[in-house]
Amino acid sequence: MPSLKEIYTDINFKKIEESALFSSNIHDNQLSSEPKMQKSESYPVRDFGIQQKIRVLFGKAGVNRSAIGGHPHFDYLAGMEKLKEGFTVSLFMDIKGSTKLGIVYPINDVFRIKNTIIKCAIETILAFDGHVHRIMGDAVLAFFRSDGVSARNSSIDAINCGAYLVQLMKEVVIPELKSHGLDEDVGIRIGIDYGPEKEVLWGMYGYSGASEVTATSFHVDVAAKLQQAAPRNRVMLGNSIKELLDLHEDIIENRFFIENGEKNIAEFISPNYLDSSGRKINYKQFVLRQKNYFNLLPKPSDANNKIKLTSTLKSKAGTPSTEEYHRCSRVIPRSKGIEFKASFSLTGNHQNIQVKFRVENHGKQAFEKNGDSYGNHENLVEAFTTDGINYTAKNWEDTSYIGLHYMYVSVYSEGDLVVPESCFAVYVGDPT
């Protein structure tokens, strides 16, 4: 069973000690005389040590040191009457059910619960190369731009972040709250959308001393609408990000609503705005299939898989390379191919060990080129061993079609299945 407890192991909801709170009889002038904290240029202190654990799993080097507010790529616009175009992937998250907490529980408990969830969200956003732009009570707005070049990689980071946050709530936060007697149905809602370069404008709102560098875009606003419409502990995606990555129906589904006892599809964002010509924009919305998608992502429990799957990117088969690809972590350019390596152990009397590498393609390009078969295929490869226990097998694949594709790997002995299939998901597409 997938688990994030190893990553979020330090999370707890212990009560805040009364000594940590300001006494009500402290005068305002006493508070104002306290020395003010100076902004530190060093890496901010994190409570839970989440970032490093996640980044290792997704093959991300170092740590994300960005501080809240603005965006590092556009902070130079502060104090300038200048605007700059630049893509962004917006992620809105809010805590659903937090208002009721204030009615049922003491205010100290409400602060502790909400702040713990917000801090976990901040660390997780940073882990996926996101930038926390703003905290609004029990909500967070983050922008994803990775290196400022790859819109697809930024989109993948944002979706992976959303899936991790939802799983955090399901596996860690909700059980932890219940173990402390907090039975209210607290959750999160997330909305994500991609704004292309020419449809996002960065600039400074306000004036010196009362300003903010931020993004103006229909797609930023849509991400907020998607968050408001999202079911509890689910991620909603806009059509722009769906089309950019060519996401398929195995990992996204329609939003539904019940009216007069009947189930209806909420195909478009609400309200369905009119454009300048008076026509409805019909902007589509989708719900991420949390279980299906999260199962594709790297996680600590992968260490327990019977087949260890790794992959290396190469310009062509047989050439040396050290460029490792972590599943679902970024796009592979179509100028490169991928070499898969399966490692596993077998005990007992097994003969004629073979590994099946089965490709399942998705997306418009695969369909247009191959029709209903999508170019799906499989290869049987003889496994190699030096000790009769530990085996390896390799398989080369070209990357031809934009989309999210699956490599299924299983092991056979004398034609009989001995190790069931494991899935390795791969995003393909030019980075920009």
N, C-alpha and C positions, 0 to 999 in steps of 0.2 A: 504493500500500500504506500503511495507517495506520501512523503512527510517533509515538512519544513522545520520541524522542531529542533533539528540540529543547528539550523541557521538562526532561528529566533529563540534560542534556548535561554537567554538572559532576561526575557520579558517577564515581568511580574506586576501585580496590581496591589502591592502592599500598601497599607494605609499611610498617608502622610502624617508624620509626627506633628503634634501641636506645636512643638518648639520650632518647627520649620516655618510656621506661619507668623506673619506680622501681628503683634498684639494690637488690639483695637484702640489702646490708649497712647499709641505713639503719635506724636504731633507731626503735622506736615513739615514744619521747619526742621525737625530732627531728620526726617527722611531726605529732605532736599540737601542736607549737609553731608550725606554719605558720599564718598568719592565715587565718581562715575567710572564704569568699566570702559577701558579703551579697546577699540576694535583690534583684534589680533590678526596678524597676517599668517599665523600658523594654522595648521589643519585643525578645524573645530573639534572639540571633544564630542564623542558619540556615546550614547548610553549602552547600546546593545551590540556593538561590533558586527553589525549586519553586513556592511558594505564589502569588506574583504572576502567574506565567505561566499557571497553571491558572485563577485567578479571573477574569482578563480573558476567557478563552474562554467561561466560563459566566455572564458578566455580573454578577459579584460585585464590589462596591465595596470598597476598602480592603484591610486584612489582618486575619486572625484572631489576636488577641494573647493568647489564653487560655494559661495555664500548666498543667502537669500536675497531676492530683489533683482529687478532688471534682467539682463542677460549678458554674460561676459562678452559675447560677440558684438553687442550693440551698446554697451555702457558708455562708449566714447561719445554717444549722441547726447548725453546729459549736458545741459547748458547750451545746446546748439539748436538753432532753428533749422534743422536739417532732418530729412527723412531717408530711410534706407529700406529697400525691398529685401526680403529674406525669408525662405521657407521656415515653417515650424510645425511640429506635431504637438498639439495641446492635450494635456491630461488634466481633467477636473475630477477631484475626489471629494466626497463629503461623507460624514457619519450620519447614517439614517437611524432615527430613534433616539438621538441624543437629547432632544427637547424633553421627551418624557422622562429621561433620567433625572432631570432637574426637579421634577415633581415628586419622584419616588425616593430619591436618595439625597443625602446631605451634599452640600455644594462642594466640599472637599473631595468627596468620592467622585463626583461628576468631573471635576477638574482632572483628577488623577486618571480616570478612564480615558477621557478625551485626549489628554496630553500624551498618554502612552501610545495611543493609536496614531496620533499625528506624528510623533517622533519616529515611530516605526515606518510610517509612510515616507517621511523625509529621507531616512537612511536608505530605504529601498529605491526611491527615485534616484538618489545619487549613485547607488550601485549600478543602475542601468544607464548611466551617463546622462540622466536628466538634470534639469536645473529648476530648483524650487523658486518660483517667481513671487508667490504671495501665499500667506496664510490668512484665511478669513474665518475666524471663529473655529467652527468644526469642519472647515473645508480647506483644500489645498489646490493651488493651480501650479502646474509644472510645464515647462517647455522642453522638448527634446530636439536637439540639433546635432548630436554626436560631434563629428569633426567640422560641422558647418558645410559639408560637401554632400554627404550621402543622405538623401531624404528617405530612401528605403531602409537603411540601417537605423535611422532615427525612429521610423515607424515601428520597426521590429522591437527596438528597445522599449518604446512606450507600451506596446501590447504585452510584451513579456513582463514589464513592470506591473501592469494592471492585473495580469493573471496571478502573479506572485502575491500581490496585495490581497486579492480576494481569497486565495488559498491560506494566507496568513490569518485572516479573520476566521475561516472555517476550522482550521486545524489547531490554532494556537489561542487567539484572543477570546473567541466565544467559549471554548471549554475552560479557559482560565477564569473568565468572569463567573461562569456558573459554579466553579469550584470555590469561589469566594461568596457564594450566595446571591450573586447579581443575575437574576433570571430574566431581565428585560431583553427583548429581541433587538439587540444592537447589531448593526451591520454597516457596510459601506456601499456606495454607488459610484461608478466610474464612467466617465465619458471621454472618448478619444477621437480626434480627427486630425487630418493632415491638410495644411494650407500650403499650396505651391508658391514658389518664389515670387511670381507676379501678382499673387493674391494676398500677400501679407506685407504690411507696412509697419516698420519700427520707427519710433520717435518718442520724444519727451512730452508727456502731458503735464500741464501745470506750468509753474515758473520756479526759478531758483529758490531753494529752501522749502518748496512744497511741490515736488515733482516726482515723476516716475517714468522711466523708460520702459515701454511695453509694446505689445504687438496689437495692431488693428487688423481684423480679418473676419469675414463671415465664418470661416472655419474655426476660429477661436470661440466665437459666440455659439456655434453649433455644438462644440464639445461640451459647453455648459448646458445646453438644452438636452444633450444625450445623457449627461450625468443625472439631470433631474428626472428623466424618463426611465432610467435604468432600474431593473428589479433589484431587490436587496441582494448584496453580495454577487453582483454581476457586472460585467464590462459591456458598454455599448459603443459601437463603432460607426463612424460616418461613412458615406459612400466613397468619399475621396480616398481614404486610407484603404478601404476594401479594394478599390480599383487599382491603386498604386501597387499593392502586393499581389493582386489577383487571388484573394482569399476564396476558398471553396466551401461548399456547404457542410463538409465534415467538421469544420471548426467555427462556422457562423450560422445563425438561424434568424428567423423573423421574430420581431417583438409582437406579442399577442395581447389582446385585452378582451374582457368579457362584457358583453352588452346584451341585455334581455335574455340572459342565460345561454348565449351563443358565443363561441370563440371566434374572434376576428383578428385579422392581421393588421398591425399598425405599421404599414410599409414606409411611411414618410414621417419626418420630424414634425412635431406639432408646436405651434401652429404652422400650417402649410402656407408660407408667405407667398405673396404675389410679386412677380418681377416688374420691371418698369413698363412692360407691355400689358400688364394686368393678368398674366397667366400664372398659375400655381407653379412653384419651383420644383415640387415633387422630389425633394432631396431624401434619398433613401437612408434608412438606419438599420443596423443589425445588432444582434446580441452575440457576444462571444460564447461559444460552447465551452464553458469553463473546464469540465472534466476532460473532454477530448483534447483541448489545447494544452492544458497544464501537463497532461501525460506525455506530451512531446518534448517538454523542456528539460534541461539538465537539472538534477536535484541530488542531494546527498545520498538518497537511497539507491541511486544508480550503481553504487559500489557493490550492491548485493545481487545485481543482475547476473544470470548464468553466462551470458555472452557479453564480453566487454567490447564495445564498438568504438573505434576511433577513426578519424579520417584526416587526410592530408590533401591540400590543394596543390595542383601542379599545372604547368603550361601544356604538358602532354604526358602520355603514359610512359613510365620507365625513367623519367628524369628525377634527379634528387630534389627534395624539398623538405623544409622544416616548418612550413606554414600549416599549422594544425587548424582544423575547423571544428568548432563545438556546435553540436546540433541546435538548430533554430536560433543561433546567436547573431547572424548577419547574412547578407546576401553573398552568394558566390557569383562573380562576374562570368558571363557566358564565354569569355575568352579563356577561362580555365576549366579544368576537369577536376575530378575528385577520386582519390584512391581510398577505398574502405578497407579496414583491417578488423577482422573478427578474432578474438582471443578467447579460449575457453578450456576447461579441463573436463576429462572424462575418466571415470574409473570403471574397472571391470573389463570384460573381454569384448572389445569392439573392433570391427574390421571395416575397411573401405569407408573411411570417414570423409564425408563431403559436406560442404557448406553451401546452402542455397542463398543467393543474393537476388531478391525479388524487388523490382522497381515498380512503384505506383506513382505515375505522373498525374498532375492536376493542371487546370487552368486553360485559358482560351487558346494560347499558342499550341499547346500539346494537342488540343482537340482539332484545331484548324489544320494541323499537319498530319494527324493520324486518324481522325475520326473517333469513333466510340472506343477504340482500343487505347487511345491517348499515348501510344508508343510504349505501353507497359511491356515488360519482358523479365526474364529471370535467367540466371546463370548458375550452374553447379560447378563448384571449384573444389579440387582435392585439397584436404587439410594437411598441413605439414606439422610434424612432431619429431622431437629428438629423444623423448623419454617415454612415449606411449601414454602420457597423461595430459600434458599441456600441448594444445594445438593452436595453430594460427592459419588464416586464409585471407587472401587479398582479392579485391575486385575493383576494376577501373570503370568509371562512368563519365561520359561527357555531360556538360550542363548546357542544355539547348533551349529550355523553355522557362519563361518567367513564371514564378509561382512557388507554392510550398509543396514539395514532393517528398515521398516516403521511400526509404530503403528498408525492406524487411529482411532479416537474417535469421536462418534456422540451421540446425545441424542434423545430419542423417548418418546412420550406420547401416550398411548393407541395404540401403533404400528405405529403412525405417526411421521415422522421426524420433530423435533422442533428446533434442533441446528445442523447445518451442520458439516461435518467431519473436524477435525483438525489433522495435522500430527505431530508425534513425531519421529524423526529419531535417530537410535541407531547403533553405530559401535560395532561389536562383533569381538573378536579375541584375542589370547594370546598376551600380551604386547610386548614380544620380537620377 
